[in-house]
Amino acid sequence: MEGLVLRVRLVSGDSMDVTYDDRSGMSEDEVIDHVISTLSEETGVLRCSHGDRLLVLYARGVAAMEVAPRGAVL
C-alpha cells in the first residue's frame, strides 16, 4: 500500500511535503484520523519520509496539515 502524502505547514511558516507509510492495514480515512489524533497530542510524534530521508515530525512544530491529492506533491 502506498504512503499517505501530507503537506505540513510548520509554525515557522515554512511548508514541506512528507510521506507517512505506517498504515498497518488501516483504510486511508483511518490513517488520516490516526495522523490527526497523533498531531493533536502535545507530545505527538510521526515517523515520515521526505524523499529518501527519514523525518521525525513533532506535533509542537506543526501549524496545519493537508492530505493529498488535494495539493501535496512530492
Backbone hydrogen bonds in HBPLUS format (Angstrom, degrees):
<---DONOR---> <-ACCEPTOR-->    atom                        ^
c    i                          cat <-CA-CA->   ^        H-A-AA   ^      H-
h    n   atom  resd res      DA  || num        DHA   H-A  angle D-A-AA Bond
n    s   type  num  typ     dist DA aas  dist angle  dist       angle   num
A0004-LEU N   A0020-TYR O   2.84 MM  16  5.10 160.6  1.88 150.9 145.5     1
A0020-TYR N   A0004-LEU O   2.80 MM  16  5.10 168.3  1.82 148.8 151.2     2
A0068-ALA N   A0005-VAL O   2.94 MM  63  5.39 165.6  1.96 159.4 157.8     3
A0006-LEU N   A0018-VAL O   2.79 MM  12  5.34 169.2  1.80 161.4 165.2     4
A0018-VAL N   A0006-LEU O   2.85 MM  12  5.34 162.1  1.88 158.3 163.4     5
A0007-ARG N   A0066-GLU O   2.72 MM  59  4.91 166.1  1.74 148.8 153.9     6
A0066-GLU N   A0007-ARG O   2.75 MM  59  4.91 148.6  1.84 144.0 153.7     7
A0008-VAL N   A0016-MET O   2.79 MM   8  5.42 168.7  1.81 169.2 166.3     8
A0016-MET N   A0008-VAL O   2.92 MM   8  5.42 149.1  2.02 145.6 155.5     9
A0009-ARG N   A0064-ALA O   2.89 MM  55  5.04 168.2  1.91 136.8 140.7    10
A0063-ALA N   A0009-ARG O   2.76 MM  54  5.56 162.8  1.79 152.7 157.3    11
A0064-ALA N   A0009-ARG O   3.16 MM  55  5.04 156.2  2.22 138.9 139.8    12
A0010-LEU N   A0014-ASP O   2.75 MM   4  5.45 165.3  1.77 164.9 170.1    13
A0013-GLY N   A0010-LEU O   2.88 MM   3  5.41 163.2  1.90 118.2 124.0    14
A0011-VAL N   A0061-GLY O   2.91 MM  50  5.53 150.4  2.00 138.4 142.0    15
A0019-THR N   A0049-SER O   2.84 MM  30  5.17 158.5  1.88 148.9 156.1    16
A0049-SER N   A0019-THR O   2.88 MM  30  5.17 146.4  1.99 139.6 150.6    17
A0023-ARG N   A0021-ASP O   2.90 MM   2  5.79 121.7  2.25 115.9  99.2    18
A0026-MET N   A0023-ARG O   2.85 MM   3  5.48 163.5  1.88 128.9 134.5    19
A0031-VAL N   A0027-SER O   2.95 MM   4  6.26 154.1  2.02 153.2 160.8    20
A0032-ILE N   A0028-GLU O   2.95 MM   4  6.20 160.7  1.99 151.7 156.6    21
A0033-ASP N   A0029-ASP O   2.98 MM   4  6.21 158.9  2.03 145.5 151.2    22
A0034-HIS N   A0030-GLU O   2.88 MM   4  6.11 150.3  1.97 142.5 151.1    23
A0035-VAL N   A0031-VAL O   2.87 MM   4  6.16 161.1  1.91 155.4 159.7    24
A0036-ILE N   A0032-ILE O   2.95 MM   4  6.16 166.8  1.97 153.0 156.6    25
A0037-SER N   A0033-ASP O   2.90 MM   4  6.06 164.3  1.93 147.9 152.7    26
A0038-THR N   A0034-HIS O   2.89 MM   4  6.03 154.3  1.96 147.8 155.1    27
A0039-LEU N   A0035-VAL O   2.94 MM   4  6.12 166.4  1.96 153.8 157.2    28
A0040-SER N   A0036-ILE O   2.95 MM   4  6.03 124.9  2.26 140.3 154.5    29
A0041-GLU N   A0038-THR O   3.28 MM   3  5.60 154.5  2.35 105.5 112.7    30
A0044-GLY N   A0041-GLU O   3.20 MM   3  4.95 166.8  2.22 107.3 107.1    31
A0059-ALA N   A0044-GLY O   2.88 MM  15  5.07 167.4  1.89 153.5 150.5    32
A0046-LEU N   A0057-LEU O   2.94 MM  11  5.10 156.4  2.00 141.6 149.4    33
A0057-LEU N   A0046-LEU O   2.82 MM  11  5.10 168.6  1.83 159.7 160.8    34
A0048-CYS N   A0055-LEU O   2.73 MM   7  5.04 174.8  1.73 170.4 168.5    35
A0055-LEU N   A0048-CYS O   2.74 MM   7  5.04 166.9  1.75 143.8 140.4    36
A0050-HIS N   A0053-ARG O   2.85 MM   3  5.27 155.5  1.91 148.1 156.5    37
A0053-ARG N   A0050-HIS O   3.20 MM   3  5.27 162.9  2.23 116.2 120.0    38
A0061-GLY N   A0058-TYR O   3.07 MM   3  5.77 162.0  2.11 120.8 126.3    39
A0062-VAL N   A0059-ALA O   3.09 MM   3  5.34 164.6  2.12 113.8 118.6    40
A0070-ARG N   A0067-VAL O   3.27 MM   3  6.16 154.8  2.34 126.7 129.2    41
